[in-house]
Amino acid sequence: MARYYRTDLQRNQAVSTEITGYAVSTLVYLHALSGDAQFLDRAAAAADFLADTAWDAASQTMPFETEPAAFTYFFDCGIIVRGLLSAWRATGRDSFRDIAAALGSSMARDFLSPDGDLHPILSLPGKSPQPRDAARWSRSAGCYQLKAAMAWFDLAEATGRVEYRAAYDHALERALLDYTEFLPGHPDPLKVMDRLHAFSYFLEGLLPRATDSICARTLDDGIRRLAQFLRDIAPRFERSDVYAQLLRIRLHAASASAVPLDHAAAQWEAAHLSEFQAVSGDPRVHGGFYFGRRDGAWLPYVNPVSTAFALQALALWNGEIQPHRHLLI
C-alpha cells in the first residue's frame, strides 16, 4: 500500500510497510463489517507481503520501506504487528502470528534506550539509533508510541507470554508520566494540529487498560484537551484523521464505560468528518478521504489511513458495528 495518492500529480507515493500494516487491519475490519470474502482475501495477500517479502529475517525487523531498507521505526513495527495479528485472528494462519511475535520481540530488544524510553528510529542493518528531533514528534520518543506498544498487549493475549505484557505496562507507565507535556508542544498552531493526530495515538493506546481508574481519568482529560485544540485550530487547518480518531476514541471509551459519551460533540465531529469524503470520476479518488483542509481549501492528498480511520469512525457512529479493541485500525 502506498503512503498516499497525490491527486494533483495523479501518482502514488512509495509502498510503505506501515501503511500496508494499516491496510491489513482495515481489510479485516471491512470483512467483519460486511462479510465480503474479497476483503479477507486482500487482507491475507497484504499480510503475505509483510511476512514473506518485507520481513527481514536476517535482521529480525521490519524496514520502513523495502527499497531501500535503510531504517526501521518503532511506531511502524507496532502497527504492522497489530495488522498481522488481525490477519491471524481472521484466517487462523499461524505464520502471521509467528512473524508478529518475532517482530514484537525485536521491538522490545532493539528499541529500548538506556534511559528507559523507546528510540523512534533505528538505521539498518546495524540498528543504530538515529538522532532525535524535538521539533518533530515522529522523530522523538513520547506518549504517542503507546499505540504501537499496544501490539505487545495484543501479543500477550495471542501467545500467553508474560514478557509482552510487561513491555506494554512499562510503555504505559512512561506515557502516563509525560503525556501532559505533549500538547500543545509547538508554537505554530498548524504544527499543533499534526500533534493532535499523534496525541490521539496515545489515547488509543490506553484502551487495553481503559477501565483502570488512572487510565479512565486520563482518557477523560485527554479527550477534552484534544477536542478543544481541534475546535480552536480547525478554522485555519483541519485533518480528517484527527476528527476520525477523536470520534473513535469517544465511542471506544464510552463502550468500555470509561468515559461517558458527549453526544453533541460526537455529532459535530461526525458531521465535519463526513465533509472530507471525496466525490470524483477518478476511481483512485472517489470515496476516499482527503487528508486535510487549510483555510477552506483541500490539500491534494487522498490518504489511505485517513480513509480507513474515517470509515471506521463513521460506521461506529452510525451503529453499523460495535467498538472492539482488536478491530481498531
N, C-alpha and C positions, 0 to 999 in steps of 0.2 A: 504494500500500500504506500502510495506517495504521501509525502508530508502534507501537501495541499495542492490545489489546482489554481493556476494563475488565469483568471478569466480574461485579463487584458492581453496576455500573450498566448492564450489557448495552449498551455503547456503544464504538465505535471512536474513537480519537483522530484528529487531523487527518492528511491524507495527507502523507507525508514523501518528499522526493526521495531521501534517503539510504536509507531502508528500501525504497523501490522499486528502488534500485540493488541492494541485497542480494537482493530478490525475483528480479530478473533472473538473478543468479548462481545462486540456489537452484533456479530452474526449469530452467536449463540443466543444472545438476548432476543434477537428478532425471530429466531426459531421458537424460543419459549413463548413469545408473544403471538405468533401466527400459526405455528405448527408446520410451516412450509419447509419441506425437506431440503430444498436448494440452499437455504441459509446454513443448515448444518453441514452440507457438502462443502460449501465455500469456507466455512469456519475450519473444517478439517484440513482443507487444502492450504489455507494460510498457516495453520499450526504446523503442518508438514514442512512448509518453507522455513519456519523458525527452527524447528527441531532438526531438520536434515541438512539445510543449506546454510542458514545464518549462524547456527550454533558453532562456536569454535571449540572443538573437543580438546585440542592441544592446550589452549589457554584456559579452558573451563570457564568461558564467559560468553556474553552476547555483545557483539560490536554495535556501536551506534548506527553505522551504515556498513554494508559489506564491501563497498568499492569506493574508497579503500577502508579496510578495517583498522582505523587509526586510534579510536577512542571507545571507551565503554562508560555509560552513565549509570549511576546508582538508580536514579528515578526510572529510567527506561527499563532497566532489568526487572524492577518490581512490577511494572505494567505488563511486561512480557510473561513473567511468572503467572500473574493472575489470568492472562489470556490463555496460556497453556492449561492451567487448571480448569478454566471454563470448558475448554475443548475436552479435557479428560472426563469431567463430570457428564458432559452431554453425549460422548461417544463411547466411554468406557475403555479407551485405548491407553494402556498403562505407560506407553512410551512418552506420551505428553506429560504425564505426572513425573516420570523419571527425569526428564530434561528440566522440568520446572524445579524439582528438588536439587538437581546439580547446580542450577543457576542460583537458587536461593542460598545454597551453601557457599557458593563463590561470593555472593553479595556480603555474607557475614564475614567471610575470611579476608576479602580483599579491600573492602571499602572502609572498614573501621579504622579511624585515626587514633594516634596515641593519646589525643585529648578526649577520646570517647565519643566524638561526633562522627559523621559519615562524610567521607570525601565525595564530592559530587561527580567528579570526572577522573578517570584513570587513562593514561596513554597505553596503547598496545604496541608490541606484545609484552612489554616489561611491567605493565600495571603500575606505573609511577603516578602519584597524584599530580594533577595539573594545578597551576596557580589559581587561587580563588579570586573572585572579583566581587567585592561587597556591593557594588552598584548593580549587579546582575544576579537576580535571585537564583537562576538556573546554574550559576557558577559558584554558588555559596551553599554551605550546609545550613539547614534551617528546618522549621516545623513542617514545611510543605512536603518534606521527604517521608512523612508519616504515611501518606497514601501508598508509596512504594513499599514501605516497611510492612504494611498490611499484608503483603504477599507472604511474609513469614507466619503471620497468624493463620492464613489460609493453608499454608504448607503443614503447620502443626496439626490442623484438622484432618488434612488429607493423608498424612503419614504417621501421625501419632508420636512424632519426635519432639521431645520437650525443648530441645535447644532452639528450635524455631520460635516457640512461644516466648522463650526468654529473650531472644533477639528483638522481637516485636515490643515486649514490655520495656526493654532498655530504650528503644527509639521513642516510645510513648513518653517515658519519664523525661527524656531530654526535650521533646517537643513541648510538653506542658510547662517546662521551666522558662522557655524563651518565646512562646507564641505571641505574647503581648507586645513584643518589640518589633514584630514583622510589619505591622501597619501603623502609619502609612509607609514608612520605610524609604521614601524618596520625596524630594521637594516638588517634583513635576507631577501634577495630577494625572497626566496621561500614563506615566510610569506606575502610578499607584493603581490604576485600573488593571495593568498587567499583573501587579502583585495580588490583586483580588482573586485572580484566577488561581495563583499559587496558594493563597490562603485557603481557598476552597478545598484544595487537596488535603490540607491539614484537617479540616473539619470532616472530610470523608474518611480520613484515616482513623478518626476516633470511633467509628461505628462499631468495631468489634467490642468496645467497652462502653457503648453508649449509655447503658443503664447504671454504670458506676457513678456515684454521686459527683465526683470531681469532673468526670468527662461530660456528664449531663449538664452541669453548670457551665462548663467550657463551651459546649455546643450552643447553649442559650446565649451566652455572651458573644461568641463568635458569629452566630447568625445575625444578631443585632448590629454588630460592628460592620460586617460585610454588607448588609442591606443599606446602612446609612451611607457608607462610602460610595456604593453603587449609585444611589439616587443623587448624591451630590455631584458626581463626576459625569454621569450619563449625558447631560446636555452637550458636553464637549466631545466625549468619546465613550463608546459603549461596546462591549464584547458579548457576542451571543453565548459563548461558553460560560461567562460569569452569571448571566441570567439563568442558564440551564443548571449550573452547579448549585446555585443558591436555592432554586426551586426544588431540586432533587434532595438536597440535604435537609430542607424543611420537611419534606414528605417522609424521608427515612427517619429523621429524629422523632417525628410525630408518631410514626408507625411503631417505633421502639418504646413509646411512652416516655421518651427522654425530655422532649420539649413540645409544649402544646403548639398546634398549628395556627399561625396567623393567617386566616383565610383571605382577608383583604389584601395583605401584602403578597401572598402567593398568587392571587388572581391577577394583580398588577404585573407581577414578573412573568406570568404565563402569557399575558396579552402582549407585552413588549417582546418576549422571545419569539412569538409567532410571526412578528413582522420581519424577522431575519430570513425566513424561508424563501428561496429563490423560485421564481416562475420564469421559465426560459424555453425557447425552442431547441436549445442545445441540451441533449440528454446528459452531458457531463456536468451540467449546472442545475438542471431542473430538479426541484425537490430538495437540493442541498441547502445548507445554511451558510449565509455569509459570515465570515469571521468577525467583522466589526463595522462600525459606522462612526465616522468622525465629522463633527459639525454638520450632521444630516446627510452626508454622502457615504455611499457604500465603499468599503475598501475592496480591492479586486482579488479577493481570496475566498474560494469556497473550500472550507476546511472539513476533512472527513471526521475529525474528532469533535469539532463543534457540532457537526450534523448529528453524530451519534449521541452526544450529551443532550442535544435539544430534543431529538426524537424520543429519547428515554424520559426526559423530564415531562414532556407534554403527554406521553402515554400514561405516566404515573398520575399526573394531574387530572387526566380525563377518566381515571379509574379503569383503564384497559388492562392493567396488571398491578399486582401488589408489590410494594418495596421488598426486596430481598438483597442482602449484602453480597451474596455470591454473584448476583446478576448486575451489580453496579459496574458500569463501564468505566 
